[in-house]
Amino acid sequence: MTSSEDDLVQWIAMQGLQGSSLPAVLDGVARKLVERGVPLWRCYLALPTVNPLFRVVNCAWRPDSAATLETISHEQSPTAFGESPFGLMQKEGQEKRRWRLEEPDGDGGFAILAGFKRAGATDHFAALLAFQNEAAPSMPGLVLSFTTDRPAGFTDGELAMLGRLSPLIGLAAYRIALLDLAADMLDTYVGLSAGRRVLNGEIRRGLGDTIYAALLFADLRGFTSLADTMPAEKLIARLDEHFDAMAEPVVERGGEVLKFMGDGLLAV
């Protein structure tokens, strides 16, 4: 390991301790690799989550733009992973794999790699990192990839360095993702204000604040008869629309939804 790589390892480790977001980690790693002479064309990171609104978060970096965070809903492209290069790696038990896109069949028949090739990419390195946490089986690991457009692709030394750095990047991303997950779950099931107080350490029994506020209780008129006649899936979709319509104005004006109760909600 060179001194330049050692500095990058230290930076990634500090991101694991202090990093604030997945885009910041990926953006920093990509730009620091480019500064060290690795001609990156694209970097990508994705991992599953247990958020009730989306099942995957991913980040993509390109040289002309900073890394951005995107979410994939539970209904969106449920078979995409299995049909991707990462899905093949999982099926074959591979932790790392290289696709030489300059070769005639270098894209392996994958549409996404064929698209990279048409856009000028020449080499693609992917890593599949398992977390192996029995307490969180819905977060089995993350995927990471690096792509270049340099003729002849990555050098052997660059591939070796990317292989060494990938687990460190995964560890930093895992720590950030777990904190985001904890915050999201507390916000969703405890409430924004109460959840943040828990994360700030206000967890002792008997602690509390006195506030002056208006209470709002609202439910859906005619819900009982509706539930008797409407199919379950449509009924749940109707409830979701109802709660969105009621909760969003409350939150936008600084209020907080305390709980959902059947077809009703309680807000402050």
Secondary structure as GFF3:
##gff-version 3
##sequence-region A 1 268
A	DSSP	alpha_helix	3	18	.	.	.	ID=ss1
A	DSSP	alpha_helix	22	35	.	.	.	ID=ss2
A	DSSP	beta_strand	40	48	.	.	.	ID=ss3
A	DSSP	beta_strand	56	62	.	.	.	ID=ss4
A	DSSP	beta_strand	65	72	.	.	.	ID=ss5
A	DSSP	alpha_helix	85	92	.	.	.	ID=ss6
A	DSSP	beta_strand	96	100	.	.	.	ID=ss7
A	DSSP	alpha_helix	111	118	.	.	.	ID=ss8
A	DSSP	beta_strand	123	130	.	.	.	ID=ss9
A	DSSP	beta_strand	141	148	.	.	.	ID=ss10
A	DSSP	alpha_helix	156	189	.	.	.	ID=ss11
A	DSSP	alpha_helix	192	199	.	.	.	ID=ss12
A	DSSP	beta_strand	216	219	.	.	.	ID=ss13
A	DSSP	alpha_helix	223	229	.	.	.	ID=ss14
A	DSSP	alpha_helix	232	252	.	.	.	ID=ss15
A	DSSP	beta_strand	257	261	.	.	.	ID=ss16
A	DSSP	beta_strand	264	267	.	.	.	ID=ss17
###
